[in-house]
Amino acid sequence: MLPVAILAREKKIPNLILPAANAAEAAVVEGVNVFPVSSLTDVIDLLNSSLLGVVHREPFRVDTQQLLGELQHFLVALLRCALSRLRSARLKLPLRVGTTF
């Protein structure tokens, strides 16, 4: 849904109604309001309320700073794991035929 949200922003479409399972992905795009729904009834309720000029729901928001922090912690843990495995395997890679370092 990320490409959909990016295109919506480029086309100046301010609001998106998306399945709840995909809302977080689209909500990282600033400038687009994402309204998650879990059924067609939710869609109808949301559209009816917008016709009356009163939307009773807040758009779904993603805290991008928190998301980046979590990604940073994940990448650090992944690198530590990879280094640990390399050290424990004590890999000897050939520099040229017949030699290793």
C-alpha positions in Angstrom: 0.0 0.0 0.0 3.0 2.3 0.2 3.0 3.0 -3.5 -0.7 3.8 -3.4 -0.2 6.3 -0.6 2.7 8.0 -2.3 0.6 8.3 -5.5 -2.3 9.7 -3.6 -0.1 12.3 -2.1 1.3 13.2 -5.6 -2.2 13.4 -7.0 -3.3 15.6 -4.0 -5.8 12.9 -2.8 -6.0 13.7 1.0 -7.8 10.6 2.3 -7.4 6.9 1.8 -9.7 4.2 3.0 -7.7 1.0 3.3 -8.0 -2.5 4.9 -6.9 -2.3 8.5 -4.1 -4.9 7.8 -2.5 -2.4 5.4 -3.0 0.9 7.1 0.3 1.1 8.9 2.3 0.7 5.7 0.4 3.5 4.0 0.3 5.8 7.1 4.1 6.4 7.0 3.4 8.7 4.0 3.0 12.3 5.3 0.3 14.4 3.7 -2.3 11.5 3.4 -4.9 10.6 5.9 -5.3 6.8 6.2 -8.6 5.5 7.5 -8.4 1.7 8.3 -11.5 -0.4 7.9 -12.3 -4.0 8.6 -15.6 -4.4 6.7 -17.7 -2.8 4.1 -20.0 -1.6 6.8 -17.0 0.4 8.2 -16.5 1.9 4.7 -20.2 2.9 4.5 -20.2 4.4 7.9 -17.1 6.4 7.2 -18.4 7.7 3.8 -21.8 8.6 5.3 -20.2 10.5 8.2 -18.0 12.4 5.7 -21.0 13.4 3.6 -22.5 14.9 6.8 -19.3 16.9 7.2 -18.3 15.1 10.4 -15.8 12.2 10.4 -16.0 10.5 13.8 -12.7 8.8 13.4 -9.1 10.1 13.6 -6.9 9.0 10.7 -4.4 6.2 11.5 -1.0 7.6 12.4 2.5 6.0 12.6 5.1 7.4 14.8 8.0 7.5 12.3 10.6 8.4 14.9 9.6 5.3 16.9 9.6 3.2 13.8 13.1 4.4 12.8 14.4 3.7 16.4 13.0 0.2 16.3 14.6 -0.3 12.8 17.9 0.9 14.2 17.8 -1.5 17.1 16.9 -4.4 14.8 19.8 -3.6 12.4 22.3 -3.4 15.3 21.1 -6.8 16.6 21.3 -8.3 13.2 24.8 -7.1 12.7 25.9 -8.4 16.1 24.4 -11.8 15.3 26.1 -11.9 11.9 29.5 -10.9 13.5 29.1 -13.5 16.2 28.4 -16.2 13.7 31.4 -15.3 11.6 33.6 -15.3 14.6 32.4 -18.6 15.9 32.7 -20.2 12.5 36.3 -19.0 12.2 36.0 -18.9 8.5 39.1 -19.1 6.4 38.6 -17.5 3.1 41.2 -18.3 0.3 43.2 -15.3 -0.8 44.5 -17.2 -3.8 44.9 -20.8 -4.6 46.7 -22.6 -1.8 46.7 -19.8 0.8 44.3 -18.6 3.5 44.4 -15.8 6.0 
